[in-house]
């Protein structure tokens, strides 16, 4: 699709064109998706894209605690290893250990066992108080429904790292939330959003269910891009034994991380 062709498309059609282009490339790795992205000029996601099959209050869905992992154990291990490698690099300009915020958290944040040795304050924000009370990987927690109100209850420049483990697909106001993530990140801070190929389909946004794993990477990269508050996002597959067919991972332990550093 040429620039001239795209100029006559609305942003949503431009997004569809990029999805088709991804499919046409055949062999594409996760790291390729955000290497040279062609973003539509304006926010391309419609209200229908971000609507869900079940629009009832999320508090009902999450009122009972789920003390389990929602992805394969090997995917969990891969994410923990990723955090172990990346968190120590995130010290602030003052040399202090990085403060970490985990969004959409539960009874576990998938942080390494020794995370306290190389991080500072760690905060979890999630929906279920009973789950969060059992999360021993953080120092404090906040119960909040980000679909009801995407404002993060923290001052500007509070954290060096913001994580989100396999939950971005449930957030119906992703642009507002990513702007909030940028606001609470310190200069040089980084957001790290992990994606899997599993979900609760009735609570995932509609476009997530209609697109494949590579397109999900493009979408989440777009969430960061359209805030105008991050440097260009990147992506990497961190799960073991990658296996792909037509843009969809065939690996039960699939896990990728889309990340972006705040531009301030």
Long-range contacts (C-beta under 8 A, 24 or more apart in sequence): 6-38, 6-40, 9-40, 11-40, 11-41, 11-42, 11-43, 11-44, 12-40, 12-44, 12-45, 12-46, 12-49, 14-40, 14-41, 14-44, 15-40, 15-44, 15-45, 15-222, 18-218, 19-211, 19-215, 19-218, 22-214, 22-215, 22-218, 22-247, 23-212, 23-246, 23-247, 27-244, 28-214, 28-247, 29-237, 29-242, 30-213, 30-214, 30-217, 30-235, 30-236, 30-237, 30-256, 31-234, 31-235, 31-236, 31-237, 33-214, 33-217, 33-218, 33-221, 33-235, 34-217, 34-218, 34-221, 34-232, 34-233, 34-234, 34-235, 34-258, 37-218, 37-221, 37-222, 37-225, 39-222, 39-225, 39-226, 43-175, 43-226, 44-222, 45-174, 45-175, 45-207, 45-219, 45-222, 48-206, 49-205, 49-206, 49-207, 50-172, 50-173, 50-174, 50-205, 50-206, 50-207, 51-172, 51-205, 51-206, 52-172, 52-202, 52-203, 52-204, 52-205, 52-206, 53-201, 53-202, 53-203, 53-206, 54-202, 54-203, 57-145, 57-148, 58-127, 58-145, 58-147, 58-148, 58-170, 58-203, 59-127, 59-145, 61-200, 61-203, 62-127, 62-128, 63-128, 64-128, 65-107, 65-128, 65-130, 65-131, 66-106, 66-128, 66-131, 67-107, 67-131, 67-134, 69-108, 70-166, 70-196, 70-198, 71-166, 71-196, 71-198, 71-253, 71-255, 72-252, 72-253, 73-253, 74-239, 74-240, 74-253, 75-196, 75-239, 75-253, 75-254, 75-255, 76-110, 78-238, 78-239, 78-240, 78-253, 78-255, 79-110, 79-165, 79-194, 79-238, 79-255, 79-257, 80-110, 80-111, 80-112, 81-112, 81-238, 82-192, 82-194, 82-238, 82-257, 83-110, 83-111, 83-112, 83-115, 83-163, 83-192, 84-112, 84-114, 84-115, 86-161, 86-192, 87-111, 87-112, 87-115, 87-118, 87-119, 87-161, 88-118, 90-160, 90-161, 90-189, 90-190, 91-160, 92-160, 92-186, 92-188, 93-187, 93-188, 96-120, 98-159, 98-160, 98-161, 99-123, 99-158, 99-159, 99-160, 99-161, 99-186, 100-159, 100-160, 100-161, 100-162, 100-163, 101-125, 101-152, 101-154, 101-158, 101-159, 101-161, 101-162, 101-163, 101-184, 102-138, 102-162, 102-163, 102-164, 102-165, 103-146, 103-162, 103-163, 103-164, 103-167, 103-177, 103-181, 104-146, 104-164, 104-165, 104-167, 104-168, 104-170, 104-171, 105-131, 105-132, 105-135, 105-138, 105-141, 105-165, 106-131, 106-132, 106-135, 107-131, 107-132, 107-134, 107-135, 108-134, 108-135, 108-137, 109-135, 109-137, 109-138, 109-163, 109-165, 110-137, 110-165, 111-137, 119-161, 123-154, 123-159, 125-152, 146-171, 146-173, 146-177, 147-171, 147-172, 147-173, 150-176, 150-177, 150-180, 151-180, 152-177, 152-180, 152-181, 152-183, 152-184, 154-184, 155-184, 156-183, 156-184, 157-184, 157-185, 157-186, 157-187, 158-184, 158-185, 158-186, 159-184, 159-185, 159-186, 159-189, 160-185, 160-186, 160-188, 160-189, 160-190, 161-189, 161-190, 161-191, 161-192, 162-189, 162-190, 162-191, 162-192, 163-191, 163-192, 163-193, 163-194, 164-191, 164-192, 164-193, 164-194, 165-194, 166-194, 166-195, 166-196, 166-198, 166-199, 166-255, 168-193, 168-195, 168-220, 168-223, 169-195, 169-199, 169-204, 169-205, 169-208, 169-216, 170-199, 170-200, 170-203, 170-204, 170-205, 171-205, 172-205, 174-205, 174-220, 174-223, 175-223, 175-226, 175-227, 178-223, 178-224, 178-226, 178-227, 178-229, 178-230, 179-227, 179-229, 181-262, 182-227, 182-229, 182-230, 182-262, 182-263, 182-264, 183-229, 185-262, 185-264, 186-262, 187-262, 187-264, 188-261, 188-262, 189-261, 189-262, 190-259, 190-260, 190-261, 190-262, 191-224, 191-230, 191-259, 191-260, 191-262, 192-257, 192-258, 192-259, 193-220, 193-257, 193-258, 193-259, 194-238, 194-255, 194-256, 194-257, 195-220, 195-255, 195-256, 195-257, 195-258, 196-254, 196-255, 197-248, 197-249, 197-251, 197-254, 212-246, 212-247, 212-248, 213-247, 213-248, 213-249, 213-254, 213-256, 214-247, 214-248, 215-247, 217-256, 217-258, 220-258, 221-258, 221-260, 224-258, 224-260, 229-262, 229-263, 229-264, 230-260, 230-261, 230-262, 230-263, 231-260, 231-261, 231-262, 231-263, 232-260, 233-258, 233-259, 233-260, 234-258, 234-259, 234-260, 235-259
